[in-house]
Amino acid sequence: MKWNAYFRNIFVTLLLALAACSAPPSLPRLASDAVILAFGDSLTYGTGADGAQSYPSVLAALTARRVVNAGVPGEVSGEGLARLPGLLDEHRPQLLILMHGGNDLLRKGSPDELARNLRAMVDTSRARGIAVVLVGVPAPGLLLDVPELYPRLAKEYRLPYDGETLRAIEGDRALKSDPIHPNAEGYRRLAQRLYDKLREAGAL
């Protein structure tokens, strides 16, 4: 009987562990005065639309939280990695939305280097107790595929992840202001999807 109870306990423990692994990644609930840091390049900055139409501005209205637009047009991931710690110390966000790497892909930079830089950004944020949401950036080209390094990183760190929305926007000419950047409606859709993602993950 003791052995039956022992194996039953092991079985229950394994089931709980499997359930935890299969559950979608969650986020801590955002305080009403929480700061969200939207970090990236021109796609975060809002190139192609007015400042009030950038996705961080729209997301701020949706979440009723302060969203800092930390997008720098033309920036590659190595420059972003160097810039990030100062912004985290300055704004002390509770959440980082990481959408970076488009310029690395556009310039055909090393995928391994991009993955290392993104991983270091996640590590830098988590070391400060800051939760991270990752957005996959599609590579230029006919198919607009999102490099595997993005979902792999999200799986490794169990990050809430969106790898489809930006790809869909980039593939719809009606949602773009130029060959690379969304227009106001494209940014609005991105903000709405991120808002939904935050709700799904328990942040709102």
SVG drawing of the C-alpha trace seen along z (x, -y; Angstrom):
<svg xmlns="http://www.w3.org/2000/svg" viewBox="-8 -63 35 65">
<polyline fill="none" stroke="black" stroke-width="0.4" points="0.0,0.0 2.9,-2.4 4.4,-1.7 1.1,-2.4 0.8,-5.8 4.4,-6.6 3.9,-5.9 0.6,-7.8 2.3,-10.8 5.0,-10.7 2.3,-10.4 0.4,-13.4 3.6,-15.4 4.4,-14.6 0.9,-15.6 1.2,-18.9 4.6,-19.5 3.3,-18.7 0.3,-21.0 2.6,-23.8 4.8,-23.3 1.8,-23.3 0.1,-26.4 0.7,-29.6 3.2,-32.0 1.8,-34.4 2.6,-37.9 2.3,-39.6 -0.7,-41.9 0.3,-45.5 -0.3,-48.0 -2.5,-51.0 0.6,-53.2 2.9,-50.7 5.2,-51.8 5.5,-49.8 8.6,-50.3 8.1,-49.7 11.6,-49.0 12.7,-48.8 13.5,-50.6 11.4,-52.6 8.5,-50.1 8.3,-51.1 9.0,-54.8 6.0,-54.9 7.7,-55.9 5.0,-56.3 2.4,-57.8 2.0,-60.7 3.4,-60.3 -0.1,-59.9 -0.7,-57.0 2.4,-55.0 1.6,-51.6 3.0,-52.7 0.6,-55.7 -2.4,-53.6 -1.4,-50.9 -1.2,-53.6 -4.8,-54.6 -6.0,-50.9 -4.2,-49.9 -4.6,-53.2 -1.0,-52.8 2.1,-54.9 3.8,-53.5 7.3,-54.9 8.1,-55.0 11.7,-53.9 12.0,-53.3 15.0,-54.6 14.8,-54.5 17.7,-52.7 19.0,-51.1 20.5,-47.6 20.3,-45.1 23.8,-45.7 23.1,-49.4 19.8,-48.6 21.5,-46.3 23.9,-49.1 21.0,-51.6 18.6,-49.4 20.1,-49.3 20.0,-53.1 16.3,-53.2 15.4,-50.5 17.2,-52.4 15.5,-55.7 11.9,-54.5 11.8,-51.4 9.2,-49.7 7.2,-46.7 7.0,-45.4 9.2,-45.5 7.7,-44.9 10.7,-43.9 10.4,-44.3 13.8,-44.6 16.0,-43.2 14.4,-44.6 17.5,-46.5 19.7,-43.5 17.5,-41.5 17.3,-44.3 21.1,-44.6 21.5,-40.8 23.4,-40.7 24.3,-37.6 21.3,-35.7 23.4,-34.3 24.5,-37.8 20.9,-39.0 19.8,-36.1 22.7,-36.8 21.7,-40.4 18.0,-39.7 18.9,-37.1 21.1,-39.6 18.2,-42.2 15.9,-39.6 18.5,-38.7 19.2,-42.4 15.5,-43.0 14.8,-39.9 17.8,-40.7 15.9,-43.8 12.6,-41.9 11.1,-43.3 8.7,-41.0 9.2,-40.7 6.8,-40.3 8.6,-39.4 7.3,-40.4 8.7,-38.5 9.9,-40.7 9.6,-39.3 12.6,-39.2 12.4,-41.2 11.3,-39.1 8.4,-37.7 7.2,-35.3 8.0,-37.7 8.9,-34.8 9.8,-35.5 13.2,-33.9 13.1,-30.9 15.3,-32.7 12.3,-34.6 9.9,-31.7 13.0,-29.7 13.9,-32.6 10.3,-32.9 10.1,-29.2 13.5,-29.2 12.4,-32.0 8.7,-31.2 7.8,-34.7 4.4,-35.8 5.1,-36.0 3.5,-37.3 5.0,-36.2 2.0,-36.7 0.6,-40.2 3.5,-42.2 4.0,-39.7 0.3,-40.1 0.5,-43.8 3.7,-43.8 2.0,-41.6 -1.0,-44.0 -0.3,-47.0 -3.5,-48.7 -1.8,-48.7 1.5,-50.2 2.9,-53.7 5.9,-52.5 7.5,-49.2 8.7,-48.7 6.5,-50.7 2.9,-50.4 0.5,-53.3 -1.8,-54.5 -4.2,-51.6 -1.4,-49.1 0.0,-50.5 -3.5,-50.5 -3.9,-46.8 -0.5,-46.0 -1.4,-47.9 -4.8,-46.1 -3.1,-42.7 -0.6,-43.5 -3.4,-44.7 -5.2,-41.4 -1.9,-39.5 -1.4,-41.3 -5.0,-40.5 -4.5,-36.8 -1.3,-36.6 -3.0,-38.1 -1.3,-41.5 -4.6,-43.4"/>
</svg>
